[in-house]
Each structure stands twice: as structure tokens, then as C-alpha cells.
């Protein structure tokens, strides 16, 4: 006996409906049957029919939700009606202006209606999980509110360029002509469902919170008000609501791999005796497991002092920690979610500035090949977990994405203004910049037989004389320092910057050839009191990282920031010209 598939749609029809799988249906072999919801033919489509009366529905029309939220009507949800709620020939669709003949979505309070054909064009309102919008650029300059994140944007402000990228480019409007939604470019790929680490249930994207839905309109992340009329993420199991931007800033997407899982645990017995590494292609590297001599060289991967086991080139000055030799070639990183990052060597020996800690570095780095050099992070900072970072100095976990903690001063050094800070997730007034978060735990001081230990919590027995034993300058007792664990017998206190130098990740004395800067070979130096004036005539006389020519009678010396600033400016102007040529219709948005 054939088993009939039945469904009940009591909100639109009193009888159960029978499912028919893509059968051409004709009455008396002549009459074509039309759907009672959308008035389109059922020929060649799966449909439901009523066994008791003349009633037919496309499968998708039968599965229309009873209630939807539509961005064209933010006050109330719309209810599915099988007939026009008005007198014949009096109801019309507020989207297309045509008379409503069959099913429609209706708001009784506001007399707002949308017919089924317009709803079918905007499938995101009935199948948000699987529907894909088809967006096109919107070239008008009107201010708008993004229908996906609820953020107001004023396009009349001029766009500015930096490093060849258009700041605010992600905030330009794109429109879906079927759904009539206008969104930021960055919100086009907004997920329908997000999973927050601080909430047990999934949160669903919604265009607005109806007035009849009684919930606490306070964002579960930033504790600020969530406005009913704007898009947000809400929980279907409890009263939690979250701003769309807060949710995206805090969520670790399911597709994203944890960037440190690719690092192989290093054990002596598993290490190869010799390897070839892409960062040093000319020679093989040989394993050094034990060495009685004190080693002062740096790892060419992470630029920390080398330690056993490590690989060494026997023909040139190149060393690599065994762990650094096994770094994954590509990672996905939360600080740059748009594109994967690729591990690259420093073949030209130029120091780059790490995007996270802002320190110059000579080592390996993770680099975005898509963004034309605007994102580059050293391997030390890349392996810091920005979602849950544990540090000995604090009892709670730290996160870059803790929106409700506004602590802007680094607890370690007291400095402000860093691009990213690791803040306490439990709202303690505690924060670390990336440079302090990655400080080595110990430091070997030549005048002390014991390794000095990084101290955090005021373990200062200096008896009212807080000075650094290297620079003899004042040392703030509230900030971190390196000290001997045996304070009573060996009272040594050292600034972290004095322990490691102002440029701990640069190989001072290494050379580069940069014909755009100078015709001779240049060497990295840290300027001392007798330095030459900067050849860029920048008027700064500070002792910062510079490159200098050692040729006799050649007094060339250049701040390194001045040197790369020239290249950055040239790069950004060239890139700007290419951008204008490609998008000449945006000339009115570009600030000279």
C-alpha cells in the first residue's frame, strides 16, 4: 500500500494536504492547475493537493512560515494570510504596488502588505539559512543604515587612503535588488547563525525586535542598548540579544582553524639530524642538541635568543629553533579574518614592523598576500591566542575581543595607544599590549649568576630606590621588571627594554642593499649620542633604529622609519592611481 505524505497547514487551509512529487497535473486532460498561493502553474513542480476540495500549493508555498520579519516594516512581524484582508480589489502590495489576489503577508496594526511574488524574490525572509543575495554596488551618496548590522553610515564624508587601501571601503553600500536591503560591503557575508563562547545557545540574525516581544534590550557583550528597529543577533531559547558587530568581533568562526595547532611538539628523538628549510634555501641546516658554550645568537625565525635544540647553518650565520622550523606554512588568524596568512622568509633582510606589537623585526612573519602588504605579523605575536590568552601575571583569561572592558593602558609598561590590547575577560582593569604579553620569562644578565625573572606584582625590595641597574634611570615600581629571585642577597632590578634592548627582534649590524635609499651597503644600527644627522632631513634627533653607511667619507645615516616611509608613500600613491583607474566612478569619494 502506498504511504501518503500528509502535512497540516491550518493557518491557511482547514484540510490536510497530500504531497505529489513533480507530476504534471491536468484535470480532464485539458485544464492546467495553478497554485492557490502564488497563482503560478504547478506543471513540472512538486506540490501539495487537498483530497477534499480544489486546493493546490507549490511545495515551497506550502512551507511558507506563518510569521516573518521584513526590513521594510521594522515595527511588527508580518502574518501570512490566505486571502486579502481587505475588500475585493482594495488590497495592494506595498512593495510592487499590484493588487493582492491570493496569499500575502500582512500587518494588521499598520495595514502593511507584501504579496507572495515579492516575498519569493526575497527568499532570505523565508529561507535565511540557505538564501544567497545578489548584491550590486549602490552609487548614491545618501546616508543609510545597514539592514544587516544596524549601523548608520554617512557616505557624504570623504574617503581617505592609507597604505593603498581605502579606509571605509568596507562601509560602502551594496543593494540586493530582489530583497531591497542595503548593506555594508563588509556585511555581505554576515552569517545567519553565530556561536559565542560566552553563551550556551546559537544566536540567530534578525532584522529587528518586534514591539510585542518583551525582552531586555541590553547587548550581552557591550552592555549597551540594542535598538528594536535595527538588526542584531538574538537567542531563540532565552532573552539574550547582541549587536551584530559585537557578535562578529567576539565569535570564532567554525571554519577557522586554531592557528597554533599546526605546530609540532618538539622532542629530541623525533628531530631530523639535517633539514632543508625554505627560509634558508642555499644550505642545509644541521641539528644542535647540546652545546656547553654560551650561545648569544638569535633565532632567525622568532628573533629570540637561541636555545636547544636548534638547527644551524655551518656555512653562514643562520640559526632556527626546532619549533620555528615546524611552523605551519599557512594559518587563518582572527586579527585578519578576510584572508589566510602565509609564512614568508625575510630574504631581503629588511626589518618589517609587526602589525600586532608594532616592533621592527628581522625574522619570519605571517603575511597577507591579498592585501598588498598592509597586514604582516611576526611569528611570536601570531601564536598568541587573541580569544583566550593565559598569562602568569593575571588570574583571568585575556582577549583582544573583550568589548566591554575599555582599559586602554598596558599594565606592564603603562603605555597607551596600541592597536590591539589583550584585556581581562572578567572586567578587571588589566590589559597587555602584544609586546609585553610576549616578553621572555627569564633574562640572563652578565653580572648575575642567576637568571633574572620577570616580576609582575610589585615584588620590589629596592627599599625606596627604584632604579634600573643597567641604565641607572628611574624605574616605576608599579611596572614590570626583571629581578633576581634572591632579592635579599642580590638586589638587581632591570627595565625590560634595558634587558632586551629597544629593538630586541632586529639583528643590529646586519646589512642590506637598498639602491633606492643609497648606493652603498647599509648597516642596521641603534643610534648613540654621537650619531650623524638623518639624511632625510626629518628634523628628529632621537636615538632610534637607523641604517648607516660605513664607507669612508660617506656620512649617510637614515632613520629606518624615514626610509620605509618613502617606500610606503610611493607604494600608496601608485596603488591609489591604479584604484582610480579601475574605479573612476568613485572619483568624487576620493580626498586629494
N, C-alpha and C positions, 0 to 999 in steps of 0.2 A: 504493500500500500504506500502511495506517495505521501510523504510528510509535508504539509503545507507550512510555509514560514509566515507567521502572523505577527503584526505589530498593532499596537493600540496608539491612536493619536487623538485622544479625547478632546484636546483643546481645539481641534479643527474639524473632527468628524466623529459621529457617535458610534460607528461600527468598526470592528477590526478589519484590517486590510491584509490582502494576500499578496505575497511577493511573486513577481514574474520576471524571469531572467532574460532580458534582451529579446523579447518576442515581438514581431510585427503584429499589431493588433488592429483588426478591421471588423466592424460589425456588418453582417450580411455581405462581406467581401467587398464592400464599397466605402463605407464611412470610416474616415480617419479619426482617431481618438486623440484628444488634447488634454493636457494636464490641467487640473482644476485650480492649481496654484499659480502657474506662470503663463497659462494659455498657449504653450508651445506643444508641438506634436510629440507623441510618445514613440514614434516609429524608430526602431533600432536602438531603443534605450531600455534599461532596466526600470521597472515601475511597480507600484502597488495599486491594486484594484479592490474595490469593495464588492463582496459577493451578494449584497442585498440591494444595492442601488447603483445608479450610474455615477460613479465617483472614481477618479484615477489621479494618481500623483507620481511624478518622477521620483526615483529613489532619493535624490538629493533634496527634493522639495518636501518629501515626507519626513526627512530628518532635520528640517529646519528647527533651530532652537526656539523655544517658546518666548524667550526674552533675550534681547541683545542690547549692547551699549554702542552708541554711534557717536563719533566726534562732531557730527553736525548738530547734535542735540545733547548738550552736556548736563542738562538739569535732571533728566529722568531716563530710565531704561525704556525701550520700545517693546510693545507686546504684539505678538503675532495674532492677526485677525483673519478669519477665513472669508469675511465679506467686508465690504466698505462700511465703516461705522457711521456713514452719513447717508442721506437720501440718495437715490439713484442719480448718477451724473453730477454729483456735487463734490465728491472727494477727489482730490488730485495729489500726485506725488510732489513733495517739497524738493525733490532732487531734480527731476526731469520735467515737471510741470504737466504730465499727462494724467488723464483720468484713471482712477483706480477701479478696475473691473473685478479683480479676484482677491487673492491673498495680499496682505500688506502688513507692515509694522506700524504701530500707532501709539501715540502718547495721548491719553485722554485728557490730561491736565492742560496741555499746550496746543492740542489739535495739530500735532505734527505727524506726518505720514511719509512713508517710503514704500514704493511698490517692490514686488519681488524681483523684477528685472534689474532694478538699480542695486538691490541687495546682492544679487548674483554676480554683478560686475565687481562688487566689493566683497569678495569671498572671505576677506580677512575677518569680517564680523560674524561669520557663521562657522568658519574653519580656521581659526587663528593659528593653530599649530602647524598647518601644512601650507597655507596660502602664501604665495610669493608675490609681492608687489612688483610693478614695473614702473620704476621711477624715472623721471626726466628732470633736467635742470630747470629751475624757475628763475627767470632772469629779471623779474621785477624787484624793485628796491624797497618794497613796503616792509615795515616791521612785521614779525609774525611770532606766534607761539607754536613750538614744535608739538605735533599731536602725539608723538611717541614718548618724549621725556618731560613735556610740560614746561620747558624753559623758554622765556621770552628772549627774542633776538632782534636787535635793531640794525638792519642792514645798511642804514644810511651812514654808519660810521665807516671811515676809510679803512681799507685793509692794509696791513703792514707786512713787510717781508723780513725774515731773519734766517740766515744760513740757507737761502734759496727756497725756503718753504713759505707758504702763505699762511700766516697766523690767522686763525678764524676760518680757514678753508673748510674745516670740518663742520663749521656752523652755518655754511651757506644752505639755502633752502632747496629741497628737491620735492617734487609733487608726484603723487600717483593719480593719474587722470581718471582711473576707474573708481578709486575709493575716496577721492577728494581729500586726501590727507596731505599735509605739508610737513616735512620733517627735515632735521639737520642731516647733512651728509653722514655724520658720524653715527646717527641713529638708524640708518637704513637697515643695518644688520642687527638691530636690537633683538635679543632672544625673547621668546614668548614666556618661557619659564626660567627662573633663576633659583639657585640653591645657595643660601647664605650660611656661612659657618656658625653664625650666632642664632640661627632659627631652625627648628626641627622640621618644618613643613616647606614644601616648594612654594614660591611666590609667583603669581600669575600676572602678566601685564594687563592692565585695564586702562581704558581711555578716560575714565572719570569715576568718581564715587557717587552713586545716586543719593538724592536728598533723603530718601526714605530708608537708607541704610545707616543705622545708628552704630558708629564705631568711633574710637578715639583717634582723631586725625593728627596724630603725632608720629613723625618718622621714627621707626625703630632703630635707626642708625645715628642720625644727627640730632634727634630730639626737637626738631623744628616742625612747624605746621605743614601738613600736606593739604593742599587746596583741593576741594572736591572736584572742581571743574577741569583739573589738569590730569594728565596721565601719570600713572605711578605703578608700583607693584604691590599687590595685596594678597593676603593669605585666604584661601577658601575654607580653612579649618579653624581659624581664630581671627581675632580683630587686628592683626598686625598689618600695617601699611608702611611702605618705604618709598622715598623719592626714587625715580628711575635712575638718576645719576648717582645717588648714594649706593644703590644696589649694584650698579655696574662697577663702581670704584672698589667695592668690597668683595665681589664674588670671584672665586677662582673657577674659571670655566671648566666643564667636564672634559673637553677635548684637550685641555692644556696639560702637558706633562710636567711633573716636578723636575725642575732643571738640574737638581743635584743627584738624581737617581742614576744618571749615566756614568757617574764616577765610580770606578772600580776600587774596591778595598785593596790597599796595597799590603801584601805580605811578601817577605823576602823570598820565600821558597817558590813563589809564583812568578817572580820577575825574570824577564829575559836578560841574558848577560849583555847583549848588544841589540840596539834597535835603530831604525831609521825614523826620523820624525820630520813632518812636513815643515816645521818652523826652522829647521836647520838641514836643508836638503843636500848640502855639499859633502858632508861627512857623517859617518856613523857615530852613535853615542854609546858609551860603554858604562856599565853599571858600577857604581862605587857604593859598597855596602858598609864598610868600616874604614875609618881613617883616624890615626892617632894625632894628626896635625890639626891645629885650629884653622877652620875654614872661614874666610871673610868675604867670599864671593857671593853674588846674588843669583837666585834662580831667574833664568830668562823667561820664565812663564809668569809667575806671580810677583816677581821682583822682591820677595822676602829673602833674608839670609838663607843660604842653602843649608840643608840638614840631610842626614842619612835616612833612607837610601836615596841616591840621585844618579842621574845619568850625566856623563861628562864627555865633551869632545876632546880628544887627545891632540888635535891639531890647532885648535883656536880656543878663545876664551868664551866657551858656551857651556852652561850647566842647566839642568832641568830636573826639578823634583820628580820622583817616580809618579806621584799623584798627578802632577801637572802634565805628565806625558800621556795620561789616560783621560784627559778631559774630553767630553763629548764634542763632536765636530759641529753640532747644531743644537740649539735649545730654543724653547719658547719661554719668554720671560714676561712676568706681569707688568714690569715697568715700560714695556714696549709691546703691547698685545697685538698690534696690527700685523706685524711680520715676524718670521723666525729670525734668530740671530746666528751668525756663522762665526766660528772660531778662526781668527786670522793671525798670522805672524807679524812681527814688526820688521820687515825686511829692509826698509829704508832707514831704520834706526832713528826715525823721528819720534819724539815723545808726543803722545796724544793726551788730551785731557779727558779723564773719566767722567761720564755723564752723571754718575751717582755721587762720587766723593769729591769731584772737581780737582783731583790731584793729577799732575802730569805723570805719565807712566811710560816705561820703555818695554813692557812685557807683552804677553799675549792679550788679546781682547776679543770680546764678542761684539760683532759689528752688523748693522743692518745694511744689507746690500741694496735694499729698495729705496731707502730714504736719503740717499746721496750724502752719506757721512754725517748726518745730524744726530745719530744715536750710536754711541760706542761706549762700552763699559768694560773695565778691567776684570780679570777672572776672579779676583778676590771679592769684589762687590757683586759680581754676577751670581756667586754661590751663596749670598745672603738671602734667606727666605723672607721676602717682604710681607708675607701674610702672618707667619708665626716665627719670630726670631727670639731665641733664648740667649740671654747674656748673664754672666755671673754677677754683674753689678746690680741686677734688679730681680725681684721675686716673681714678677708677672711677665707674660709674653709681650713682645713688641710687634708693631705692624706699621707699615707705611700707609695703609688704607684705613686708619682709625680716624674717621671724620670728626667725631665728637670731642676728641682730645686736641685742643688748639695750642699745646705747648710748642713754642717756636724757638726756644733756646736750648742748645745742646747742654745736657747735664755734665758732660765730661769736660768740655773746654769753654763753655759759656758763650760760644759764638752763635749768631743768628744768620738768617738769610740763605740757608741751604735749600736746594731744590727739593730734596726728599729727606724727611726725618722719620726715624723709627720711634714711634710713640707708644706709651703704655696702653694696652687694650682695656685696662681696668680704671682708666681716668686718673691715674697718678700724674702729678706734674713732672713727668720724666720723659726725656727724649734724647736720642743719639743721632748724630749725623753719621753717614757711612764711613767717613774716615776714622772716627773714634770707635765705631762698632767693630771695625776690623783691626784694631791695634793688637799687636802680639801680646800674649800673656806675660812673657818674660823678656828681659833685655840683659845682655852680658856687658857689664861695664868694666873697662880695663883696669880700674883702680879698686875693684872689689872682687874677692874670690868667689862670692856667691852671686848667682844670677839675681838681678833686681826684678821685683814682681810688681805688676800693675796694680795699684791700690785705688779703691773707689770711695769708701765711706768714711773719709776723714781719719784714717789710721795714721795720724800725723803727730809724731812725738818730737817735733822740732823745737818745742819749748819757746814758742813765740818768735822764732827766727825762720820764717818760711821762705827760704831762698833755694834756688837751683844750684847744685854742686858743679854743674858744667858751665853755665853762663853767668853765675853769680847775680842773677836778676831775681826780682821778687816773684814768688810763686804763690798763687791764690790757693790757700789751704782747702777751699771748697771744691777745687777741680782735681781731676785725676793726676796721679804722678807715679813714677817708678821709684820704688824704695827697697832697701834691703829688708828681708823678712826679720832679721835680727836688729830691730831698731835701737835697742838699748846699747848694744856694743858697736854697731856700725850704722850710725845715723846719716845715711846718704839718701838724698831726695833729688829727683831729676824730672824736668819737664819732658813730656812725651816727645815734643818736637825737637828737644835737645838730644834725647836718646837716639832718635832715628834720623835726625836731620830734617830740614824743612822740605826736602824733596826725596823722601825715602824710596820712591819707586822709579827714580831716574838714575841711570848709570853715569855719574859725573865723570868727565874725562873721556867719554866715548865721542867718536867723531861722526860727522855727517858731511855729505857733499850736497850743497843746495845752490846751484848756479843762479837761481832767481834772486837769491839773497846776496851772495858774494862769490867771487871767482875762486877763492882758495878753500881748502878744507877747514871746517869749523868744528869747535870742540865745546861740549856742554860744560858749563862752569856755574858755580854759585858765586855771585859777585861778592867781593870783600870790600874793605874800606878803601882800597886803592884802585877801584875799578875805573875802566875807561867810560866815557860818556856813551849813551846809547846812540848808535849811528842812525836811528830812525828819528832822532830829534824829538822824542816824545816828552821831553822836559821832566821825566821822572828820574830821580837819582837814587832809587831804592835798590837794595841788595837782593834782587830776585834772580830766578833762573835765566841764564843768558847763554848765547853762543858767541864764541870769540875766535878770532884768527890768531894762530901762533907764529905766523910768518914775521920775520924781522922787518921792522919799519912799516908794518901794516897795523894800524891802530883801529881795527874793525871789531866792534863789540855791539851786540844787539840783544835787547830783551827778547826772550823766546815768545812771549805773548805778542810783542810787536811784530815779530817775524811771521807767526802763523796768522796774525790779524790781517796782514797783507794778502795772504793766500785766501783767507775766508772771504774778504771783501771782493777779491777778483772772482772767486767761485760764485758768490751770491749774485753779483751783478750779471755774470754770464748766464746763470741759471734763470735770473729774472727776465732777461731778454728772450730766452727760449720759451719761458712761460707766456710772455706777452704775445709772441708769435703764434703759439699754439692756441691761446685763449684770447684773441684780440677783442672779443666782445666784452671782456671784463676790464677793459682799459679804464673805465670810469670808476672802478673799485680800487685802483692801484694808487697809493700815495707816492708822490715823487720823492 
